[in-house]
Amino acid sequence: MGASKSDFFTEEQNTIANVFKALSHPARIAIIQYLLKVNSCICGDIVNELPLAQPTISQHLKELKNANIIKGTIEGTAICYCLNPETISMFEMYFNEISNQLRNKCC
């Protein structure tokens, strides 16, 4: 079996691409903004906040969790979600690097 196209790129490049892919839906951006506002929540809270069905929200949460953007902890019969600070720090470093390199270049 041949190599997949992602094999030709670094682990960092693949990780960043996977995170961006997970962020490429407006519902997921809305979920992240909600988590920032409340600091943590239970899936039912998000269902009350967004105009989407519970199964749809669960699928979006799964995508965000698979990309390591959010974390979930089980509290009784509910899962409480919050942003993953390690992934947010990776974003910050990535965009700071871009910003720093752009300061030294002109087009």
C-alpha positions as CSV (number, residue, x, y, z in Angstrom):
1,M,0.0,0.0,0.0
2,G,1.3,3.5,-0.9
3,A,2.0,6.3,1.5
4,S,-0.9,8.7,2.2
5,K,-0.4,12.4,1.2
6,S,-0.1,13.4,4.8
7,D,3.0,11.2,5.1
8,F,4.9,13.8,3.0
9,F,4.4,16.5,5.7
10,T,5.7,17.0,9.2
11,E,3.8,15.9,12.2
12,E,3.4,19.6,13.2
13,Q,2.0,20.5,9.7
14,N,-0.5,17.6,9.9
15,T,-1.5,18.5,13.5
16,I,-2.2,22.2,12.5
17,A,-4.1,21.1,9.4
18,N,-6.3,18.7,11.4
19,V,-7.1,21.5,13.9
20,F,-7.9,23.9,11.1
21,K,-10.1,21.3,9.5
22,A,-12.0,20.8,12.8
23,L,-12.5,24.6,13.0
24,S,-13.8,24.8,9.5
25,H,-17.5,24.7,10.5
26,P,-19.3,27.7,11.9
27,A,-21.1,25.6,14.5
28,R,-17.8,24.5,15.9
29,I,-16.6,28.2,16.1
30,A,-19.9,29.0,17.9
31,I,-19.2,26.1,20.4
32,I,-15.7,27.4,21.1
33,Q,-17.0,30.9,21.6
34,Y,-19.6,29.6,24.0
35,L,-17.0,27.6,25.9
36,L,-14.9,30.8,26.2
37,K,-17.9,32.6,27.6
38,V,-18.9,30.0,30.2
39,N,-15.4,28.4,30.8
40,S,-17.0,24.9,30.9
41,C,-20.3,23.4,30.1
42,I,-22.4,20.3,29.7
43,C,-23.6,19.3,26.2
44,G,-27.2,20.2,27.1
45,D,-26.1,23.8,27.8
46,I,-24.8,24.1,24.2
47,V,-28.0,22.6,22.8
48,N,-30.0,25.4,24.6
49,E,-27.6,28.0,23.2
50,L,-27.3,26.9,19.5
51,P,-30.1,26.3,17.0
52,L,-29.0,22.7,16.4
53,A,-30.3,19.3,17.5
54,Q,-28.5,17.4,20.3
55,P,-27.1,14.7,18.0
56,T,-25.6,17.4,15.7
57,I,-24.0,19.2,18.6
58,S,-22.6,15.9,19.9
59,Q,-21.0,15.2,16.5
60,H,-19.4,18.7,16.4
61,L,-18.1,18.2,19.9
62,K,-16.7,14.8,18.9
63,E,-14.8,16.5,16.0
64,L,-13.5,19.2,18.3
65,K,-12.4,16.6,20.8
66,N,-10.7,14.4,18.2
67,A,-8.7,17.4,17.1
68,N,-7.7,18.0,20.7
69,I,-9.3,21.4,20.7
70,I,-11.6,20.6,23.6
71,K,-11.5,18.2,26.6
72,G,-14.3,16.5,28.3
73,T,-14.7,15.1,31.8
74,I,-17.5,12.9,32.9
75,E,-19.6,14.3,35.8
76,G,-22.3,11.8,36.7
77,T,-24.3,11.1,33.5
78,A,-23.1,14.3,31.7
79,I,-19.8,15.3,30.0
80,C,-18.5,18.7,30.9
81,Y,-16.4,20.3,28.1
82,C,-13.7,23.0,28.2
83,L,-11.0,24.2,25.8
84,N,-7.7,22.4,25.8
85,P,-5.0,25.0,26.8
86,E,-2.2,23.1,25.1
87,T,-3.9,23.3,21.7
88,I,-4.7,27.0,22.3
89,S,-1.0,27.6,23.1
90,M,0.0,25.8,19.9
91,F,-2.3,28.2,18.0
92,E,-0.8,31.2,19.8
93,M,2.8,30.1,19.0
94,Y,1.9,29.3,15.3
95,F,0.3,32.7,14.7
96,N,3.0,34.5,16.6
97,E,5.6,32.9,14.4
98,I,3.7,34.0,11.3
99,S,3.2,37.5,12.6
100,N,6.9,37.8,13.6
101,Q,8.0,36.7,10.1
102,L,5.7,39.1,8.4
103,R,7.1,42.0,10.3
104,N,10.5,41.4,8.6
105,K,9.1,41.0,5.1
106,C,7.4,43.2,2.6
107,C,5.8,42.4,-0.7
